[in-house]
Amino acid sequence: MKMSEKLSRRRVLRGTMAGAAVSVALPFLDCFLNASGTARADGAPLPVRFGTWFYGLGMNPGRWAPAEAGPMKALGPELAPIEHLKDKFNIYSGTQVFLGGKPLQVHRTGNIAQLTGAVPVGQIANPHPSIDALVSDVIGKTTRFRSLEATCDGDARNCFSYRAGGAQQASEISPAKLYARIFGPEFVDPNGADFKPDPAVMAQKSVLSATKEQRDAIVRDIGVADRARLDEYFTSLRQLEHQIDLQLQKPPPLAACAIPQAVTDPMIGTEVEATLATNALMMRLIAYALACDQTRVFNLALTNATSRLRFAGDSTIYHGYSHEEAVDPVTGYQVKVSKFAMKCMEGLATAIETLANFKEGDGTLLDRSLMFVCTDTGHAALHSVVDIPIMTVGKAGGAMRTGLHIVGRGDPSTRVGLTAMQALKVPLNSWGFEANQTSKTVTEALV
Amino acid sequence: MGLWDMLNGNHGKRLLGAAFIGLAAVFLTPAIKAQTAVADTAQVVGGPVVMRRLTQHEYRNIIRDVFGPSIALTGRFEPDTRADELIAVGAGEATITASAFENYDRMAKGIAAQVLDDDHRDQYISCKPVDKRAADQKCARQFIESFGRFLFRRPLKENELAAYLKANADATALVHDFYAGLRVSLAGLLSAPQFLYRQEQTEPDNSGARRLTGYGMASRLSFLLWNSVPDNQLLNAAAKGELKDPQILTRQIDRMLASPRLEEGVRAFFEDMLAFDNFDSLDKDSELYPAFSRDVANDAREQTLRTIVDHLLSRNGDYRDLFTTGKTFLTPRLGTIYGVAVETPNGLVNEWTPYNIPAGRPQAGILTQASFLMLYSHPGRSSPTLRGKALREKILCQRVPDPPANVNFSLLEARGNEYRTARQRLDAHTSNPACAGCHKIMDPIGLALENFDTISGYRAAENGAPINASGRLDGINYTDAAGLGAAVHDNPQAPTCFVRRLYAYAVGRQATQGEGKWLDGELREQFSSDGYRVRGLLRRIALSPQFYRVTAEAR
């Protein structure tokens, strides 16, 4: 259990005000926070975070959005698993991705256009950075990891995070490996008593410098496309140098940070309960990484877009049902598909609750986070990129309102992305490309 | 086993089935023997050089070949990127993001720690430092130079060497340990862009265009034929400029083709062509298919690779016969999946033994092997569509278009729950005009494989309804899976596709227009007149001036 769960802020402040000597169990509490609980002891404000949470195959039309715009009263039946959390997020319906004459790449165009502002052409290269990358340029430069990527169904390719120039990130599939990456030997505990820089770590800097020195000679003879890829390489190298620098400094203490118990991998795969269990573990590790300021940006994908989720013993996967299940004559919708959609929402509920229950300062991690929830299709049976469900979760440190249903009326879905980025102070007043370009934010959602 | 043994081909690895000695004489038909490398001419086509990120496979092979098989790789690889059906082509677009670099760095440190630990380092360093607690530039130089040459596929340039030596001195001064300092240097080489990216150097040729340098040629050859870095002999030949001499180039290529390491190259190509990297995320429903396991999946992958290597290399067989051959290899546990008893000398479940499919079974060739059937299926059921699509795209190079947007599936949905067989379900697709166009080119060939479920177990019926496996591929009718194999065998597009794929794999990009004419025309003809021998085709590509010629034509 982490320290902040055991100790309320009130106790922390009481101890501080009394000026009592701190006990062994509370070694740093007097220097954790400022008096109002909104900033770190060193005066830096508690950081704002951004994440994406992705699931495949959208929702059934008419079964998710609330009936009315404005403050949400009742959600559609497929959102039942997150009904109790409805004051913590907004729902955006009625937006769309404009193809602008480009071919639809099924299970790809919708999510990539929402996240990068551009309809992808071709199989891999996508020249525009995704929202998380643009946000990390603003809020993620000082942390150890620019961002963390994970997925829950065992396929490392489930990741829709792109750096400028088309570099696509990959996802961690194993919670145990994600744990080792964050809290392994390179982790410097901000609340640790001892700090001694490791000379071997310092030594590595010298050889990275040697590689950097050769940059000009290496790029001299190569073409433009390859040069952009080498630039990405050197950006990554500088990020590692930055990590090394952080390992050589004593970090400021962080009240909410604690090292979670090591995890062992559950059964990783596409069976729905296994995938949800992995989602819970991944999200928990991400929350700890945020609290320990190892990163401020994350991308978690429950599945890929062509979702392979399945119920044990059932021969058809979610994607198969989305195309083959008959519309039930009584209820008027695809019953099995609806069950899968609700399972995905159970995963989302876990993700929201993990951040909402994680105490930090005078609030929770969720208060200072913005999580962009997206999927690839509106009505999956049709591969539709119209009315794709979008949500933003959290208040982004007070920049966003929550609890609202916002109806788009055919607007480009990039409006939501632009709104999220403005809430996180990304200096953009217009975003998206060609038919998906917009300079209109969703003003109702912004404070 | 030391570096030099490793690099001179003494792997202790043996080809399946047949001993390798003397094979060179058997597989080189007179027609191929007559061909030797020719000098550049102005008519020779070419294409641009593509900077390729090392694939996982290449990385593993390089570490094994340079440092020996006892060095374990710790850490995780970034997934390879696939483009135009090949990882080899995707590698030309793959980037190294921050998290990827972190992984490469971790892997590099793990390798360096093992190479320079107390037990191993004397195998790799012939000199001794004057003082173990201080830098020794002479000894460090020897180490960095010799390993840098293999890892970068060329000697380090003076400025590179100077930078690494300075870094080594700085690092050693911090850690007060010669070997720890060297560890940092080796990790640095292993995370350098010159190692992680294959950058083939070019130079002007004598016709005013450009061609690969000797080291560029050596690297392109060794990755094609061995899926790894050039060995000492090849680097020496490059250093002396000998690869520009047609006779010497021919000798080197024949040496490489006769080496047991060719098996690595052929395996790597087919793993890429058949997308066996997808085995990493393969998942089957354990309630429906309790016989499936990770071990079975690994055996399935290995079965096909053994079949390919045995047929194409040990037997020097016709490429097209891969789709009809009944000769394969099984382990007892793989036999369980196929429903056949496999006896092995030691009776172990994971023991390989040659196996001939009995006549009369509807099974022949690699399309009816568990690897293909499992990979192109869903976790809980087979997929004629995925299987058909894979055959079209991977074996015949025919791209199946994406499904159209906003298709109305109501026809299909209306009776969706009534269908008992895949054929009934898919017939609904083909009765919908929006779907029919594409499903008609995928489903009929996939339906021929419907006698095999998602883990390739045989079945005569699905949900009580008999399976009809008949169909037609590009004008040839068949009644079962073996017939489909025969139809692929006789499809002229299959070898044309193979030539295109192999060349794209070799150069890391799609062929340029000029190259395409040569591939579909002259080279395709030669492949045919050589009896569709893959070793012969590799030799023709390796000897062709096209392979080394560089033009600025856009990718």
Interface residues (C-beta under 8 A of the other chain):
Chain A: L99 P103 L104 Q105 V106 Q123 I124 A125 F145 R146 L148 E149 D153 G154 D155 A156 R157 R163 G165 G166 A167 Q168 Q169 A170 E172 K177 R181 P199 A200 M202 A203 Q204 S206 V207 L208 S209 A210 T211 E213 Q214 A217 I218 D221 I222 G223 A225 D226 R229 L230 E232 Y233 T235 S236 L237 Q239 L240 Q243 G269 T270 E271 R308 R310 A312 G313 D314 S315 T316 I317 G320 H323 E324 E325 A326 V327 Q334 A381 L382 H383 S384 V385
Chain B: P48 V50 M51 R76 E78 P79 T81 R82 A83 D84 G90 E93 A94 T95 I96 T97 A98 S99 A100 F101 E102 D105 K157 N159 E160 A163 Y164 K166 A167 N168 D170 A171 T172 L174 V175 A180 G181 V184 S185 A187 G188 S191 A192 P193 Q194 L196 Y197 Q199 Q201 T202 D280 S281 D283 D285 S286 E287 L288 H378 P379 G380 R381 D402 P403 P404 A405 N406 V407 N408 F409 S410 L412 E413 A414 R415 G416 N417 R425 T454 R555
